[in-house]
Amino acid sequence: MAGAAFWSVLVLVLWVVAVGGAAWAAVRMIRQPRRQPPPQLPSPLDILERRFAAGEITHEEFDEARARLREHEVDI
């Protein structure tokens, strides 16, 4: 009789642990913040335009570099 009570309590405890673990996992998944995509790096043309706007390069250097970039552009 004592053995049956032990197994009944053990099964009850295992069910409580299983249901509690499932509830904990569900709450954890729901509250988990969404991952943001990594920030996009600026394109070479963006960098070139910023350098020209900041006065780091002349108009001639800008035109030459832009022409070189366009030579290597890949059509998507």
Sequence and secondary structure as in RCSB ss.txt:
>XXXX:A:sequence
MAGAAFWSVLVLVLWVVAVGGAAWAAVRMIRQPRRQPPPQLPSPLDILERRFAAGEITHEEFDEARARLREHEVD
I
>XXXX:A:secstr
 HHHHHHHHHHHHHHHHHHHHHHHHHHHHHHS           HHHHHHHHHHTTSS HHHHHHHHHHHHHT   
 
